[in-house]
Amino acid sequence: MCPSYTVEVDIYGGMSYLGGDNVMTHGPASGSLSADALRSLRDAVLRARETRMPPEECACGCVSDPPYVELTTWEKQVPRTVSYDEGCERVPPAIRALELEIDRAVGIERWIGTPEARRACFEEKRDCDALVGIPEPSPEP
């Protein structure tokens, strides 16, 4: 019952979200980060760049169908992608911190819902209408 979603943050703090399975807001939504949130996220990206990841995809293999993360950062128009299972013990702390900082900075729970709301909706099969997140309106172009 892990949430499946994609979130992108651009260099100016613009963000886009695309909700898939087990999320309260399906489909696209967008918004923008505050100056403080963008600064904090940039700091986390810099710390993550200084770490080394294992050369291959990191998977512990100890559980079936673990939550999976794919993070891509850009430096001078060159992408760096790291992919790992949540259970992989070889993932450096700075990479995990970046993952958490992205979700915190964008306020991801407004779109995917809290763990309690997702449990009620997707595991307990309760009525989700009152629990469904309503995305903030997209900024005018």
C-alpha positions as semicolon CSV with decimal commas, in nm:
position;residue;x (nm);y (nm);z (nm)
1;M;0,000;0,000;0,000
2;C;0,292;0,235;-0,056
3;P;0,207;0,561;-0,228
4;S;0,321;0,589;-0,588
5;Y;0,393;0,943;-0,700
6;T;0,642;1,166;-0,875
7;V;0,739;1,511;-0,758
8;E;0,970;1,751;-0,941
9;V;1,115;2,076;-0,812
10;D;1,278;2,319;-1,052
11;I;1,566;2,554;-0,979
12;Y;1,325;2,839;-0,896
13;G;1,113;2,637;-0,653
14;G;0,830;2,553;-0,891
15;M;0,699;2,206;-0,823
16;S;0,486;1,955;-1,004
17;Y;0,329;1,640;-0,867
18;L;0,181;1,338;-1,040
19;G;-0,013;1,099;-0,819
20;G;-0,045;0,732;-0,904
21;D;-0,163;0,448;-0,678
22;N;-0,243;0,465;-0,307
23;V;-0,245;0,845;-0,293
24;M;-0,527;1,079;-0,200
25;T;-0,474;1,310;-0,499
26;H;-0,451;1,128;-0,831
27;G;-0,312;1,298;-1,138
28;P;-0,127;1,627;-1,168
29;A;-0,099;1,916;-0,923
30;S;0,150;2,199;-0,888
31;G;0,270;2,470;-0,653
32;S;0,582;2,653;-0,546
33;L;0,823;2,638;-0,256
34;S;0,881;2,921;-0,012
35;A;1,225;3,082;-0,021
36;D;1,316;2,908;0,308
37;A;1,201;2,567;0,183
38;L;1,395;2,612;-0,142
39;R;1,711;2,711;0,048
40;S;1,678;2,407;0,277
41;L;1,626;2,177;-0,021
42;R;1,929;2,318;-0,203
43;D;2,142;2,256;0,108
44;A;2,021;1,893;0,121
45;V;2,105;1,848;-0,249
46;L;2,458;1,981;-0,189
47;R;2,511;1,741;0,103
48;A;2,382;1,450;-0,106
49;R;2,617;1,534;-0,394
50;E;2,915;1,483;-0,165
51;T;2,823;1,119;-0,095
52;R;2,904;0,807;-0,291
53;M;2,639;0,554;-0,379
54;P;2,705;0,187;-0,447
55;P;2,781;0,145;-0,821
56;E;2,477;-0,077;-0,878
57;E;2,113;-0,031;-0,784
58;C;2,081;-0,076;-0,411
59;A;1,841;-0,350;-0,305
60;C;1,855;-0,551;0,014
61;G;1,653;-0,845;-0,117
62;C;1,528;-0,920;0,232
63;V;1,162;-0,832;0,165
64;S;0,943;-0,871;-0,139
65;D;0,803;-0,557;-0,302
66;P;0,974;-0,300;-0,076
67;P;0,914;0,073;-0,123
68;Y;1,139;0,194;-0,404
69;V;1,295;0,540;-0,443
70;E;1,446;0,704;-0,749
71;L;1,608;1,045;-0,694
72;T;1,750;1,260;-0,971
73;T;1,943;1,580;-0,911
74;W;2,097;1,802;-1,176
75;E;2,430;1,982;-1,171
76;K;2,535;2,191;-1,472
77;Q;2,272;2,018;-1,688
78;V;2,404;1,673;-1,598
79;P;2,160;1,441;-1,417
80;R;2,261;1,214;-1,129
81;T;2,008;0,944;-1,049
82;V;2,020;0,709;-0,754
83;S;1,775;0,422;-0,714
84;Y;1,726;0,214;-0,405
85;D;1,491;0,002;-0,200
86;E;1,390;0,162;0,128
87;G;1,544;-0,133;0,311
88;C;1,889;-0,098;0,159
89;E;2,140;-0,041;0,438
90;R;2,408;0,084;0,197
91;V;2,222;0,405;0,112
92;P;2,420;0,696;0,259
93;P;2,241;0,902;0,526
94;A;2,268;1,218;0,314
95;I;2,069;1,053;0,033
96;R;1,795;0,943;0,274
97;A;1,797;1,294;0,423
98;L;1,748;1,439;0,074
99;E;1,452;1,209;0,012
100;L;1,288;1,321;0,337
101;E;1,371;1,688;0,275
102;I;1,205;1,680;-0,066
103;D;0,884;1,539;0,082
104;R;0,898;1,788;0,371
105;A;0,973;2,090;0,152
106;V;0,691;2,022;-0,094
107;G;0,446;1,926;0,183
108;I;0,381;1,593;0,012
109;E;0,114;1,482;0,260
110;R;-0,127;1,742;0,119
111;W;-0,133;1,530;-0,198
112;I;-0,058;1,174;-0,088
113;G;-0,238;1,202;0,247
114;T;-0,110;1,112;0,590
115;P;-0,019;0,750;0,665
116;E;-0,335;0,727;0,878
117;A;-0,560;0,857;0,598
118;R;-0,402;0,622;0,342
119;R;-0,442;0,327;0,581
120;A;-0,809;0,411;0,638
121;C;-0,878;0,454;0,270
122;F;-0,667;0,183;0,106
123;E;-0,628;-0,088;0,372
124;E;-0,944;-0,054;0,578
125;K;-1,148;0,037;0,267
126;R;-1,334;0,316;0,448
127;D;-1,503;0,600;0,259
128;C;-1,226;0,820;0,126
129;D;-1,436;1,118;0,015
130;A;-1,372;1,311;0,337
131;L;-1,004;1,216;0,332
132;V;-0,913;1,306;-0,027
133;G;-0,662;1,590;-0,061
134;I;-0,754;1,886;-0,272
135;P;-0,452;2,023;-0,456
136;E;-0,375;2,392;-0,437
137;P;-0,456;2,576;-0,760
138;S;-0,175;2,603;-1,012
139;P;-0,020;2,950;-1,040
140;E;-0,133;3,156;-1,334
141;P;0,115;3,149;-1,625
